[in-house]
Amino acid sequence: MTPDLRGYDHIIVALSGGNVSAMALRGQDRFLGRRTLFITGERAEESPGRARYAVFEPHRTDTRASLRRPRLVDHWRPVHGWSEAMVWDCLRRHRIVPALPYRIGFGRLSCLGCIFMSADQAATFRLIAPDRFARFAAYEHAFGCTIRRDIDLNTLADRGRPFPAALQQPDLVRQALSPDRAGPVLTDHWRLPAGAFGESAGPG
């Protein structure tokens, strides 16, 4: 289903529907008494958990039945039924520059220090952001608890190999880590990024 976008006061687009966005929706009175459409990009193909998501449903912050603080928030996942190939083909047809993490080899976007990271992702994390990686490893030591239940970060990184694209493109790595990332959105020289069809370790 495709909702009528004209029927909403607010339209929010996010990678996924995490806790931070839910806190923002609940914490701002500008959403009260208004209609909000929350759009995310989860796909059924990504995991059994995501396969169970509805394409369109009331968002978890929706309180439309409340008499005191009504907030109508619909959640739409327009690419839920798409394959990864369909996503890349859509970006190619519209000449959209792929996100930088995909271009340096990551097959899925999540937190850089995601608790679900693979060995190769951990090795790449240690390569491209050594200070941050060392801070995470120090936290493990200080807390006596590893981020991954079964292995510490350094051992995990030792088992992996950094993504070749990250090794070969230090300028792109710097851009990916920069808080002030700026650049073109469209390109006439579209290329499938290195991370396309790669490993998809990340939150379920």
Backbone as a printed PyTorch tensor [residue, N CA C, xyz], in Angstrom:
tensor([[[  0.8300,  -1.1760,   0.0000],
         [  0.0000,   0.0000,   0.0000],
         [  0.8760,   1.2400,   0.0000]],

        [[  0.4050,   2.2740,  -0.6770],
         [  1.0940,   3.5610,  -0.6980],
         [  0.1750,   4.6050,  -0.0800]],

        [[  0.5270,   5.1330,   1.0910],
         [ -0.3450,   6.1250,   1.7270],
         [ -0.3450,   7.4370,   0.9580]],

        [[ -1.3920,   8.2080,   1.1290],
         [ -1.4890,   9.5320,   0.5140],
         [ -0.6440,  10.5010,   1.3400]],

        [[  0.5080,  10.8880,   0.8090],
         [  1.4350,  11.7290,   1.5580],
         [  0.8500,  13.0970,   1.8660]],

        [[ -0.1360,  13.5040,   1.0840],
         [ -0.7360,  14.8180,   1.3140],
         [ -1.5440,  14.8700,   2.6020]],

        [[ -1.8490,  13.7170,   3.1560],
         [ -2.6760,  13.6690,   4.3570],
         [ -1.9070,  13.8140,   5.6570]],

        [[ -0.5910,  14.0980,   5.5700],
         [  0.2230,  14.1630,   6.7810],
         [  0.7950,  15.5540,   7.0090]],

        [[  0.8940,  15.9110,   8.2830],
         [  1.5120,  17.1880,   8.6640],
         [  3.0270,  17.0610,   8.7000]],

        [[  3.5210,  15.8760,   9.0600],
         [  4.9650,  15.6320,   9.1540],
         [  5.2840,  14.3220,   8.4370]],

        [[  6.3930,  14.3060,   7.7060],
         [  6.9000,  13.0680,   7.1140],
         [  8.3620,  12.9380,   7.5470]],

        [[  8.6750,  11.8290,   8.2040],
         [ 10.0180,  11.5850,   8.7170],
         [ 10.5730,  10.3410,   8.0410]],

        [[ 11.7900,  10.4430,   7.5150],
         [ 12.4420,   9.3110,   6.8590],
         [ 13.6650,   8.9250,   7.6850]],

        [[ 13.7820,   7.6490,   8.0470],
         [ 14.9040,   7.1640,   8.8450],
         [ 15.3510,   5.8150,   8.3100]],

        [[ 16.5830,   5.4000,   8.6730],
         [ 17.0750,   4.0950,   8.2360],
         [ 16.2770,   2.9750,   8.8760]],

        [[ 16.0070,   3.1270,  10.1640],
         [ 15.2110,   2.1210,  10.8630],
         [ 14.5210,   2.7920,  12.0390]],

        [[ 13.5680,   2.1010,  12.6080],
         [ 12.7530,   2.6870,  13.6710],
         [ 13.2940,   2.3990,  15.0480]],

        [[ 14.4270,   2.9770,  15.4080],
         [ 15.0570,   2.7070,  16.6940],
         [ 14.4950,   3.5210,  17.8370]],

        [[ 15.1040,   3.3290,  19.0040],
         [ 14.6360,   3.9800,  20.2250],
         [ 14.8100,   5.4900,  20.1920]],

        [[ 15.8690,   5.9790,  19.5230],
         [ 16.1210,   7.4150,  19.4970],
         [ 14.9840,   8.1450,  18.7880]],

        [[ 14.5570,   7.6220,  17.6520],
         [ 13.4620,   8.2660,  16.9270],
         [ 12.1640,   8.1920,  17.7210]],

        [[ 11.9320,   7.0880,  18.4130],
         [ 10.7220,   6.9690,  19.2270],
         [ 10.7320,   7.9960,  20.3560]],

        [[ 11.8950,   8.2080,  20.9650],
         [ 12.0090,   9.2090,  22.0230],
         [ 11.7380,  10.6090,  21.4710]],

        [[ 12.2310,  10.8650,  20.2590],
         [ 12.0190,  12.1860,  19.6530],
         [ 10.5320,  12.4230,  19.3690]],

        [[  9.8480,  11.4100,  18.8790],
         [  8.4240,  11.5560,  18.5860],
         [  7.6110,  11.7630,  19.8680]],

        [[  7.9680,  11.0270,  20.9080],
         [  7.2340,  11.1530,  22.1680],
         [  7.5570,  12.4610,  22.9010]],

        [[  8.7670,  12.9590,  22.7030],
         [  9.2230,  14.0910,  23.4850],
         [  8.9480,  15.4660,  22.9080]],

        [[  8.3440,  15.5460,  21.7370],
         [  8.1040,  16.8500,  21.1180],
         [  6.6030,  17.0830,  20.9350]],

        [[  6.1320,  18.1310,  21.5640],
         [  4.7030,  18.4360,  21.5150],
         [  4.2250,  18.8080,  20.1190]],

        [[  5.1490,  19.1400,  19.2130],
         [  4.7140,  19.5140,  17.8570],
         [  4.0380,  18.3570,  17.1290]],

        [[  4.2150,  17.1350,  17.6270],
         [  3.5650,  15.9890,  16.9960],
         [  2.1690,  15.7130,  17.5740]],

        [[  1.8320,  16.3900,  18.6550],
         [  0.5210,  16.1810,  19.2700],
         [ -0.5660,  16.8200,  18.4140]],

        [[ -1.6580,  16.0930,  18.2340],
         [ -2.7680,  16.6150,  17.4480],
         [ -2.4590,  16.7190,  15.9670]],

        [[ -1.4080,  16.0610,  15.5270],
         [ -0.9890,  16.1120,  14.1250],
         [ -0.8750,  14.6940,  13.5720]],

        [[ -0.8350,  14.6170,  12.2440],
         [ -0.6550,  13.3240,  11.5600],
         [  0.7900,  13.2440,  11.0600]],

        [[  1.4820,  12.1800,  11.4730],
         [  2.8890,  11.9990,  11.1130],
         [  3.0740,  10.6610,  10.4190]],

        [[  3.8170,  10.6810,   9.3230],
         [  4.1720,   9.4350,   8.6270],
         [  5.6600,   9.1860,   8.8540]],

        [[  5.9650,   8.0400,   9.4590],
         [  7.3440,   7.6510,   9.7610],
         [  7.7390,   6.5730,   8.7590]],

        [[  8.7570,   6.8410,   7.9300],
         [  9.1540,   5.9430,   6.8440],
         [ 10.5270,   5.3520,   7.1380]],

        [[ 10.6260,   4.0290,   7.0760],
         [ 11.9170,   3.3690,   7.2940],
         [ 12.1890,   2.3510,   6.1890]],

        [[ 13.4430,   1.9000,   6.1290],
         [ 13.8770,   1.0550,   5.0140],
         [ 14.1370,  -0.3990,   5.3340]],

        [[ 13.5390,  -0.9260,   6.4100],
         [ 13.7540,  -2.3460,   6.6960],
         [ 13.1790,  -3.2170,   5.5850]],

        [[ 13.8790,  -4.3240,   5.3130],
         [ 13.4090,  -5.2550,   4.2810],
         [ 13.2500,  -6.6540,   4.8790]],

        [[ 12.2620,  -7.3770,   4.4020],
         [ 11.9890,  -8.7270,   4.8970],
         [ 13.1740,  -9.6550,   4.6840]],

        [[ 13.9230,  -9.4340,   3.6170],
         [ 15.0440, -10.2940,   3.2580],
         [ 16.1820, -10.2240,   4.2800]],

        [[ 16.2060,  -9.1710,   5.0870],
         [ 17.3470,  -8.9440,   5.9700],
         [ 17.4190,  -9.9130,   7.1520]],

        [[ 16.2820, -10.3320,   7.6640],
         [ 16.2960, -11.2350,   8.8160],
         [ 14.8920, -11.7960,   9.0470]],

        [[ 14.8000, -12.9300,   9.7470],
         [ 13.4710, -13.4710,  10.0690],
         [ 12.6470, -12.4880,  10.8920]],

        [[ 13.3090, -11.7270,  11.7740],
         [ 12.5820, -10.7510,  12.5750],
         [ 11.9660,  -9.6670,  11.7120]],

        [[ 12.7430,  -9.1540,  10.7730],
         [ 12.2440,  -8.0840,   9.9140],
         [ 11.2040,  -8.6050,   8.9240]],

        [[ 11.2640,  -9.8800,   8.6050],
         [ 10.2620, -10.4530,   7.7010],
         [  8.8690, -10.3880,   8.3210]],

        [[  8.8120, -10.3360,   9.6440],
         [  7.5120, -10.2980,  10.3300],
         [  6.9570,  -8.8840,  10.4630]],

        [[  7.7260,  -7.8760,  10.0830],
         [  7.2310,  -6.5030,  10.1770],
         [  6.0780,  -6.2750,   9.2150]],

        [[  5.1710,  -5.4250,   9.5900],
         [  4.0840,  -5.0290,   8.6940],
         [  4.5910,  -3.9300,   7.7640]],

        [[  4.0430,  -3.8860,   6.5570],
         [  4.4190,  -2.8270,   5.6110],
         [  3.8560,  -1.4840,   6.0790]],

        [[  2.6540,  -1.5090,   6.6340],
         [  2.0130,  -0.2810,   7.1020],
         [  1.2590,  -0.5830,   8.3880]],

        [[  1.5010,   0.2190,   9.4170],
         [  0.8630,  -0.0020,  10.7160],
         [  0.9990,   1.2530,  11.5720]],

        [[  0.2240,   1.3510,  12.6600],
         [  0.4500,   2.4470,  13.5970],
         [  1.8460,   2.3200,  14.2030]],

        [[  2.5480,   3.4250,  14.3030],
         [  3.8780,   3.4190,  14.9040],
         [  3.7540,   3.1660,  16.4010]],

        [[  4.8190,   2.6800,  17.0170],
         [  4.7480,   2.3560,  18.4540],
         [  4.5320,   3.5780,  19.3310]],

        [[  4.7450,   4.7830,  18.7820],
         [  4.4950,   5.9990,  19.5530],
         [  3.0860,   6.5500,  19.3140]],

        [[  2.3090,   5.8700,  18.5110],
         [  0.9620,   6.3440,  18.1700],
         [  0.0490,   6.3300,  19.3910]],

        [[ -0.6480,   7.4460,  19.5940],
         [ -1.6200,   7.5360,  20.7040],
         [ -2.9180,   8.1580,  20.1990]],

        [[ -3.3070,   7.8000,  18.9920],
         [ -4.4700,   8.4500,  18.3650],
         [ -5.7550,   8.2970,  19.1640]],

        [[ -5.8320,   7.2670,  20.0010],
         [ -7.0480,   7.0610,  20.7900],
         [ -7.0490,   7.8450,  22.0990]],

        [[ -5.9410,   8.5110,  22.4090],
         [ -5.8330,   9.2420,  23.6660],
         [ -6.6330,  10.5400,  23.6090]],

        [[ -7.3730,  10.8140,  24.6650],
         [ -8.1140,  12.0760,  24.7510],
         [ -7.2220,  13.1940,  25.2750]],

        [[ -6.1740,  12.8310,  26.0200],
         [ -5.3320,  13.8390,  26.6450],
         [ -4.1710,  14.2660,  25.7520]],

        [[ -3.4710,  13.3060,  25.1440],
         [ -2.3120,  13.6170,  24.3000],
         [ -2.3670,  12.7850,  23.0110]],

        [[ -3.3010,  13.1060,  22.1240],
         [ -3.4080,  12.3180,  20.8800],
         [ -2.2590,  12.6260,  19.9270]],

        [[ -1.6850,  11.5500,  19.3990],
         [ -0.5860,  11.6690,  18.4470],
         [ -0.7760,  10.5780,  17.3940]],

        [[ -1.1130,  10.9510,  16.1700],
         [ -1.3190,   9.9550,  15.1220],
         [ -0.0220,   9.7820,  14.3520]],

        [[  0.5580,   8.5970,  14.4850],
         [  1.8250,   8.3080,  13.8000],
         [  1.6880,   6.9710,  13.0800]],

        [[  1.7500,   7.0060,  11.7540],
         [  1.7470,   5.7800,  10.9480],
         [  3.1810,   5.4150,  10.5840]],

        [[  3.4430,   4.1240,  10.5050],
         [  4.7720,   3.6220,  10.1440],
         [  4.6680,   2.8920,   8.8060]],

        [[  5.4430,   3.3590,   7.8260],
         [  5.4040,   2.7760,   6.4730],
         [  6.7870,   2.2680,   6.1010]],

        [[  6.8540,   1.0380,   5.6220],
         [  8.0990,   0.4170,   5.1540],
         [  7.9490,   0.1170,   3.6600]],

        [[  8.1970,   1.1050,   2.8090],
         [  7.8850,   0.9590,   1.3820],
         [  8.7170,  -0.0750,   0.6330]],

        [[  9.9170,  -0.4180,   1.1420],
         [ 10.7550,  -1.3830,   0.4100],
         [ 10.8110,  -2.7250,   1.1380]],

        [[  9.8530,  -2.9700,   2.0140],
         [  9.8770,  -4.1890,   2.8200],
         [  9.9640,  -5.4520,   1.9670]],

        [[  9.2780,  -5.4710,   0.8450],
         [  9.2690,  -6.6580,  -0.0070],
         [ 10.3470,  -6.6760,  -1.0760]],

        [[ 11.2200,  -5.6840,  -1.0860],
         [ 12.2450,  -5.5990,  -2.1250],
         [ 13.4320,  -6.5120,  -1.8200]],

        [[ 14.0690,  -6.9890,  -2.8810],
         [ 15.3450,  -7.6800,  -2.7460],
         [ 16.4580,  -6.6370,  -2.7320]],

        [[ 17.6540,  -7.0500,  -2.3330],
         [ 18.7840,  -6.1120,  -2.3590],
         [ 19.0600,  -5.6510,  -3.7870]],

        [[ 18.9140,  -6.5630,  -4.7450],
         [ 19.1420,  -6.1930,  -6.1480],
         [ 18.1930,  -5.0820,  -6.5870]],

        [[ 16.9550,  -5.1450,  -6.1240],
         [ 15.9830,  -4.1050,  -6.4810],
         [ 16.3770,  -2.7460,  -5.8960]],

        [[ 16.9280,  -2.7650,  -4.6870],
         [ 17.3530,  -1.5110,  -4.0550],
         [ 18.4730,  -0.8690,  -4.8600]],

        [[ 19.5050,  -1.6610,  -5.1900],
         [ 20.6320,  -1.0960,  -5.9450],
         [ 20.1980,  -0.6520,  -7.3310]],

        [[ 19.2820,  -1.3870,  -7.9570],
         [ 18.8120,  -0.9870,  -9.2870],
         [ 18.0510,   0.3320,  -9.2180]],

        [[ 17.2850,   0.5280,  -8.1620],
         [ 16.5510,   1.7850,  -7.9920],
         [ 17.5250,   2.9550,  -7.8360]],

        [[ 18.5480,   2.7660,  -7.0130],
         [ 19.5450,   3.8280,  -6.8400],
         [ 20.2630,   4.1190,  -8.1590]],

        [[ 20.5660,   3.0630,  -8.9120],
         [ 21.2460,   3.2540, -10.2010],
         [ 20.3630,   4.0350, -11.1630]],

        [[ 19.0840,   3.6500, -11.2590],
         [ 18.1890,   4.3170, -12.1970],
         [ 18.0110,   5.8000, -11.8770]],

        [[ 18.0280,   6.1100, -10.6020],
         [ 17.8380,   7.5080, -10.1940],
         [ 19.1610,   8.2430,  -9.9710]],

        [[ 20.2680,   7.5730, -10.2680],
         [ 21.6110,   8.1570, -10.2090],
         [ 21.9860,   8.6400,  -8.8100]],

        [[ 21.5110,   7.9540,  -7.7700],
         [ 21.7780,   8.3540,  -6.3930],
         [ 23.1150,   7.7790,  -5.9270]],

        [[ 23.9520,   8.6350,  -5.3910],
         [ 25.2610,   8.2130,  -4.8940],
         [ 25.0690,   7.2870,  -3.6920]],

        [[ 25.6240,   6.0850,  -3.7040],
         [ 25.4820,   5.1920,  -2.5520],
         [ 26.1300,   5.7930,  -1.3010]],

        [[ 25.5800,   5.4790,  -0.1440],
         [ 26.1210,   5.9730,   1.1180],
         [ 27.5730,   5.5190,   1.2820]],

        [[ 28.3740,   6.3690,   1.9030],
         [ 29.8100,   6.1190,   2.0160],
         [ 30.1710,   4.7860,   2.6760]],

        [[ 29.5080,   4.3550,   3.7650],
         [ 29.8890,   3.0620,   4.3440],
         [ 29.8020,   1.9070,   3.3430]],

        [[ 28.8090,   1.9360,   2.4550],
         [ 28.7340,   0.8930,   1.4330],
         [ 29.9340,   0.9830,   0.4880]],

        [[ 30.3740,   2.1900,   0.2070],
         [ 31.4680,   2.3850,  -0.7450],
         [ 32.8140,   1.9450,  -0.1740]],

        [[ 32.9350,   1.8730,   1.1620],
         [ 34.1920,   1.3850,   1.7410],
         [ 34.0790,  -0.0700,   2.1940]],

        [[ 32.9890,  -0.7350,   1.7990],
         [ 32.9240,  -2.1780,   1.9790],
         [ 31.8640,  -2.7300,   2.8990]],

        [[ 31.2040,  -1.8770,   3.6940],
         [ 30.1750,  -2.4000,   4.5930],
         [ 28.9410,  -2.8090,   3.7960]],

        [[ 28.3740,  -3.9770,   4.1410],
         [ 27.2140,  -4.4820,   3.4230],
         [ 25.9000,  -4.0790,   4.0460]],

        [[ 25.9740,  -3.4110,   5.1970],
         [ 24.7600,  -3.0020,   5.8870],
         [ 25.1110,  -1.8360,   6.7980]],

        [[ 24.2330,  -0.8670,   6.9170],
         [ 24.5100,   0.3000,   7.7490],
         [ 23.9240,   0.1070,   9.1310]],

        [[ 24.7650,   0.3020,  10.1150],
         [ 24.3580,   0.2400,  11.5110],
         [ 25.3440,   1.1130,  12.2760]],

        [[ 25.4020,   0.9710,  13.5910],
         [ 26.4110,   1.6870,  14.3660],
         [ 27.7840,   1.1110,  14.0080]],

        [[ 28.8000,   1.9590,  14.0030],
         [ 30.1460,   1.4710,  13.6930],
         [ 30.5600,   0.3990,  14.6900]],

        [[ 30.1870,   0.5830,  15.9450],
         [ 30.5340,  -0.3940,  16.9730],
         [ 29.3820,  -1.3200,  17.3120]],

        [[ 28.6420,  -1.7470,  16.3180],
         [ 27.4600,  -2.5910,  16.5330],
         [ 27.8180,  -3.8860,  17.2560]],

        [[ 27.0070,  -4.2680,  18.2330],
         [ 27.2810,  -5.4960,  18.9880],
         [ 27.1580,  -6.7420,  18.1190]],

        [[ 26.5340,  -6.6160,  16.9520],
         [ 26.3680,  -7.7660,  16.0620],
         [ 27.4410,  -7.8080,  14.9730]],

        [[ 28.4690,  -6.9820,  15.0710],
         [ 29.4460,  -6.8890,  13.9840],
         [ 30.1460,  -8.2180,  13.7430]],

        [[ 30.5290,  -8.4180,  12.4870],
         [ 31.2740,  -9.6100,  12.0900],
         [ 32.7620,  -9.3820,  12.3610]],

        [[ 33.5590, -10.4300,  12.1730],
         [ 35.0060, -10.3090,  12.3610],
         [ 35.6100,  -9.3140,  11.3680]],

        [[ 35.1650,  -9.3480,  10.1020],
         [ 35.7000,  -8.4120,   9.1120],
         [ 35.2840,  -6.9740,   9.4240]],

        [[ 34.0700,  -6.7970,   9.9250],
         [ 33.6420,  -5.4590,  10.3150],
         [ 34.4700,  -4.9510,  11.4980]],

        [[ 34.7540,  -5.8330,  12.4570],
         [ 35.5740,  -5.4450,  13.6060],
         [ 36.9870,  -5.0760,  13.1560]],

        [[ 37.5520,  -5.8430,  12.2410],
         [ 38.8900,  -5.5430,  11.7290],
         [ 38.8990,  -4.2040,  10.9960]],

        [[ 37.8320,  -3.9180,  10.2690],
         [ 37.7360,  -2.6440,   9.5510],
         [ 37.5350,  -1.4980,  10.5350]],

        [[ 36.7280,  -1.7140,  11.5560],
         [ 36.5200,  -0.7200,  12.6090],
         [ 37.8670,  -0.3580,  13.2400]],

        [[ 38.6570,  -1.3670,  13.5770],
         [ 39.9620,  -1.1260,  14.2100],
         [ 40.9050,  -0.3780,  13.2720]],

        [[ 40.8000,  -0.6600,  11.9850],
         [ 41.6590,   0.0080,  10.9910],
         [ 41.2860,   1.4730,  10.8120]],

        [[ 39.9950,   1.7490,  10.6310],
         [ 39.5960,   3.1000,  10.2190],
         [ 39.3530,   4.0560,  11.3890]],

        [[ 39.0850,   3.5070,  12.5820],
         [ 38.8310,   4.3570,  13.7490],
         [ 39.5430,   3.7720,  14.9670]],

        [[ 40.8830,   3.7260,  14.9170],
         [ 41.6350,   3.0330,  15.9750],
         [ 41.4150,   3.6010,  17.3710]],

        [[ 41.2870,   4.9210,  17.4970],
         [ 41.0830,   5.5080,  18.8260],
         [ 39.7350,   5.0990,  19.4100]],

        [[ 38.7110,   5.1260,  18.5760],
         [ 37.3810,   4.7320,  19.0470],
         [ 37.3460,   3.2410,  19.3680]],

        [[ 37.9860,   2.4510,  18.5210],
         [ 38.0390,   1.0080,  18.7650],
         [ 38.7380,   0.7330,  20.1040]],

        [[ 39.8720,   1.4210,  20.3390],
         [ 40.6220,   1.2170,  21.5870],
         [ 39.7800,   1.6200,  22.7950]],

        [[ 38.9740,   2.6690,  22.6560],
         [ 38.1090,   3.0930,  23.7530],
         [ 37.0700,   2.0180,  24.0640]],

        [[ 36.4900,   1.4250,  23.0090],
         [ 35.5160,   0.3500,  23.2130],
         [ 36.1790,  -0.8450,  23.9090]],

        [[ 37.3830,  -1.2050,  23.4470],
         [ 38.1000,  -2.3380,  24.0450],
         [ 38.4470,  -2.0450,  25.5030]],

        [[ 38.7840,  -0.7940,  25.8070],
         [ 39.0880,  -0.4100,  27.1900],
         [ 37.8430,  -0.5220,  28.0650]],

        [[ 36.6890,  -0.1730,  27.5140],
         [ 35.4380,  -0.3220,  28.2650],
         [ 35.2090,  -1.7920,  28.6200]],

        [[ 35.4740,  -2.6750,  27.6710],
         [ 35.3060,  -4.1040,  27.9580],
         [ 36.1560,  -4.5040,  29.1560]],

        [[ 37.4130,  -4.0440,  29.1590],
         [ 38.3280,  -4.3940,  30.2500],
         [ 37.8540,  -3.7780,  31.5650]],

        [[ 37.4680,  -2.4990,  31.5160],
         [ 37.0580,  -1.7990,  32.7350],
         [ 35.7880,  -2.3930,  33.3410]],

        [[ 34.8500,  -2.7910,  32.4850],
         [ 33.5690,  -3.3030,  32.9740],
         [ 33.5970,  -4.8020,  33.2400]],

        [[ 34.6630,  -5.4850,  32.7820],
         [ 34.7310,  -6.9260,  32.9440],
         [ 33.6500,  -7.6490,  32.1690]],

        [[ 33.2450,  -7.0500,  31.0610],
         [ 32.1510,  -7.6040,  30.2510],
         [ 32.4010,  -7.2530,  28.7840]],

        [[ 32.3420,  -8.2310,  27.9080],
         [ 32.5870,  -7.9710,  26.4920],
         [ 31.3100,  -7.5250,  25.7860]],

        [[ 31.4770,  -6.7290,  24.7210],
         [ 30.3290,  -6.2460,  23.9520],
         [ 29.5940,  -7.4260,  23.3260]],

        [[ 30.3650,  -8.3220,  22.7190],
         [ 29.8030,  -9.5770,  22.2310],
         [ 29.8630, -10.5830,  23.3730]],

        [[ 28.8300, -11.3410,  23.5580],
         [ 28.7650, -12.2540,  24.6970],
         [ 29.8940, -13.2830,  24.6980]],

        [[ 30.3270, -13.6990,  23.4990],
         [ 31.2310, -14.8370,  23.3960],
         [ 32.6750, -14.4910,  23.0560]],

        [[ 32.9880, -13.1910,  22.8560],
         [ 34.3340, -12.8590,  22.3890],
         [ 34.6050, -11.3750,  22.6210]],

        [[ 35.8700, -11.0410,  22.9030],
         [ 36.2100,  -9.6320,  23.0770],
         [ 36.5270,  -9.0130,  21.7190]],

        [[ 36.5070,  -7.6900,  21.6670],
         [ 36.6380,  -6.9790,  20.3990],
         [ 37.9560,  -7.2450,  19.6950]],

        [[ 39.0560,  -7.2040,  20.4250],
         [ 40.3510,  -7.4000,  19.7790],
         [ 40.4890,  -8.8000,  19.1920]],

        [[ 40.0070,  -9.8000,  19.9190],
         [ 40.0610, -11.1710,  19.3900],
         [ 39.1810, -11.3020,  18.1520]],

        [[ 38.0200, -10.6750,  18.2000],
         [ 37.1310, -10.7020,  17.0410],
         [ 37.7960, -10.0510,  15.8380]],

        [[ 38.4150,  -8.8850,  16.0460],
         [ 39.0890,  -8.1870,  14.9440],
         [ 40.2640,  -8.9950,  14.4100]],

        [[ 40.9520,  -9.7030,  15.2990],
         [ 42.0900, -10.5300,  14.8620],
         [ 41.6450, -11.6470,  13.9290]],

        [[ 40.3910, -12.0730,  14.0680],
         [ 39.8790, -13.1670,  13.2330],
         [ 39.4220, -12.6800,  11.8570]],

        [[ 39.3130, -11.3710,  11.6940],
         [ 38.8090, -10.8340,  10.4340],
         [ 39.8810, -10.1490,   9.6070]],

        [[ 39.4510,  -9.6720,   8.4560],
         [ 40.3260,  -8.9130,   7.5630],
         [ 39.6140,  -7.6300,   7.1790]],

        [[ 40.3130,  -6.4780,   7.2320],
         [ 39.6640,  -5.2160,   6.8490],
         [ 39.1510,  -5.2830,   5.4150]],

        [[ 38.0660,  -4.5910,   5.1580],
         [ 37.5270,  -4.5550,   3.8060],
         [ 38.5550,  -3.9200,   2.8570]],

        [[ 38.8510,  -4.5720,   1.7320],
         [ 39.8250,  -4.0100,   0.7840],
         [ 39.4840,  -2.5930,   0.3540]],

        [[ 38.2050,  -2.2970,   0.1730],
         [ 37.8210,  -0.9580,  -0.2790],
         [ 38.2010,   0.1060,   0.7500]],

        [[ 38.1660,  -0.2530,   2.0400],
         [ 38.5690,   0.7000,   3.0800],
         [ 40.0750,   0.9250,   3.0490]],

        [[ 40.8190,  -0.1350,   2.7680],
         [ 42.2750,  -0.0200,   2.6610],
         [ 42.6830,   0.8250,   1.4610]],

        [[ 41.9370,   0.6770,   0.3860],
         [ 42.3100,   1.3170,  -0.8770],
         [ 41.8170,   2.7450,  -1.0240]],

        [[ 40.8690,   3.1690,  -0.1660],
         [ 40.2530,   4.4830,  -0.3510],
         [ 40.2570,   5.2890,   0.9510]],

        [[ 41.4350,   5.6860,   1.4340],
         [ 41.4990,   6.4340,   2.6980],
         [ 40.7190,   7.7480,   2.6640]],

        [[ 40.6270,   8.3730,   1.4860],
         [ 39.8640,   9.6210,   1.4010],
         [ 38.3800,   9.3740,   1.6770]],

        [[ 37.8460,   8.2670,   1.1470],
         [ 36.4420,   7.9430,   1.4060],
         [ 36.2230,   7.5860,   2.8740]],

        [[ 37.2050,   6.9170,   3.4720],
         [ 37.1070,   6.5870,   4.8950],
         [ 37.0240,   7.8580,   5.7200]],

        [[ 37.8740,   8.8320,   5.4100],
         [ 37.8440,  10.1020,   6.1440],
         [ 36.4870,  10.7910,   5.9890]],

        [[ 35.9490,  10.7490,   4.7820],
         [ 34.6340,  11.3500,   4.5580],
         [ 33.5560,  10.6180,   5.3620]],

        [[ 33.6310,   9.2900,   5.3730],
         [ 32.6220,   8.4890,   6.0680],
         [ 32.6290,   8.7650,   7.5670]],

        [[ 33.7910,   9.0840,   8.1220],
         [ 33.9080,   9.3160,   9.5540],
         [ 33.7100,  10.7770,   9.9320]],

        [[ 33.6220,  11.6460,   8.9440],
         [ 33.5110,  13.0700,   9.2170],
         [ 32.0930,  13.4470,   9.6480]],

        [[ 31.9500,  14.2520,  10.6920],
         [ 30.6100,  14.7250,  11.0880],
         [ 30.0700,  15.7880,  10.1340]],

        [[ 30.9280,  16.2860,   9.2690],
         [ 30.5310,  17.3530,   8.3440],
         [ 30.4890,  16.8680,   6.9060]],

        [[ 30.1160,  15.6290,   6.7270],
         [ 30.0710,  15.0350,   5.3880],
         [ 29.1840,  15.8530,   4.4530]],

        [[ 29.7430,  16.2310,   3.3390],
         [ 28.9800,  16.9410,   2.3150],
         [ 29.4400,  16.4480,   0.9570]],

        [[ 28.5370,  16.4200,   0.0260],
         [ 28.8980,  15.9600,  -1.3080],
         [ 27.6700,  15.8340,  -2.1660]],

        [[ 27.8710,  15.5100,  -3.4280],
         [ 26.7280,  15.4010,  -4.3370],
         [ 25.8310,  14.2210,  -3.9690]],

        [[ 24.5610,  14.3770,  -4.2540],
         [ 23.5890,  13.3090,  -4.0330],
         [ 23.3920,  12.5050,  -5.3080]],

        [[ 23.5540,  13.1530,  -6.4530],
         [ 23.3650,  12.5010,  -7.7440],
         [ 24.6950,  12.3990,  -8.4860]],

        [[ 24.7960,  11.4060,  -9.3550],
         [ 26.0070,  11.2190, -10.1420],
         [ 25.6690,  10.6970, -11.5320]],

        [[ 26.4820,  11.0760, -12.4990],
         [ 26.3430,  10.5380, -13.8490],
         [ 27.2870,   9.3580, -14.0690]],

        [[ 28.0320,   8.9860, -13.0390],
         [ 29.0040,   7.8890, -13.1350],
         [ 28.7420,   6.8810, -12.0230]],

        [[ 27.5390,   6.3450, -12.0310],
         [ 27.1170,   5.4510, -10.9500],
         [ 27.8680,   4.1310, -11.0130]],

        [[ 28.3140,   3.6660,  -9.8390],
         [ 28.9790,   2.3650,  -9.7400],
         [ 28.4260,   1.6110,  -8.5410]],

        [[ 28.2760,   0.3180,  -8.7050],
         [ 27.8480,  -0.5240,  -7.5890],
         [ 28.9200,  -0.4580,  -6.5050]],

        [[ 28.5490,  -0.1320,  -5.2620],
         [ 29.5690,   0.0240,  -4.2190],
         [ 30.1610,  -1.3050,  -3.7830]],

        [[ 31.3320,  -1.2310,  -3.1670],
         [ 32.0530,  -2.4400,  -2.7650],
         [ 31.2690,  -3.2900,  -1.7880]],

        [[ 30.4380,  -2.6700,  -0.9650],
         [ 29.7050,  -3.4310,   0.0340],
         [ 28.4350,  -4.1020,  -0.4670]],

        [[ 28.0440,  -3.8150,  -1.7020],
         [ 26.8120,  -4.4040,  -2.2420],
         [ 26.8930,  -5.9230,  -2.2560]],

        [[ 25.8380,  -6.5520,  -1.8230],
         [ 25.7310,  -8.0260,  -1.7870],
         [ 26.8010,  -8.6620,  -0.9030]],

        [[ 27.3030,  -7.8720,   0.0680],
         [ 28.2930,  -8.4020,   0.9950],
         [ 27.6260,  -8.9470,   2.2330]],

        [[ 28.4310,  -9.1310,   3.2790],
         [ 27.8670,  -9.6570,   4.5180],
         [ 26.9060,  -8.6420,   5.1110]],

        [[ 25.8960,  -9.1320,   5.7830],
         [ 24.8610,  -8.2310,   6.3010],
         [ 24.7260,  -8.3370,   7.8080]],

        [[ 25.8690,  -8.5300,   8.4880],
         [ 25.8280,  -8.5840,   9.9450],
         [ 25.3080,  -7.2580,  10.4790]],

        [[ 24.4680,  -7.3240,  11.4680],
         [ 23.8800,  -6.1200,  12.0210],
         [ 22.6550,  -6.4790,  12.8220]],

        [[ 21.9680,  -5.4880,  13.3470],
         [ 20.7960,  -5.7780,  14.1800],
         [ 19.6950,  -6.4750,  13.3920]],

        [[ 18.9930,  -7.3820,  14.0470],
         [ 17.9270,  -8.1290,  13.3860],
         [ 16.6300,  -7.4060,  13.3570]]])
